[in-house]
Amino acid sequence: MNIYRKNPLSAGRVVDGLAFVVTAEDNKLHTLNVTGTELWRLAQSSEGVSIDSGASKLVELFKVELSLAKEDVAECLQAYASSGILIEE
């Protein structure tokens, strides 16, 4: 199971429930939606975030089906890893 963590070279802050993250590699500002912000918060924890743990949290928060949450979380985490917001271990 892959674990995603905050890229130590990225910097971010949550303002009014949305995360704003700057990636060092390209100096871009990324604005994350509510779902992405929750995943980013989880990625900052000592455990990091996996597809399963992220999906479980989204089911709890948004009352969506687990299978849909897993698909969305997998896509989101991969996109964040590709853009340098997160690192995949």
Secondary structure, DSSP 8 states (H G I E B T S, - for coil): ---EEE-TT-EEEEETTEEEEEETTTTEEEE--HHHHHHHHHHTSTT-B-HHHHHHHHHHHH---HHHHHHHHHHHHHHHHHHTSEEE-
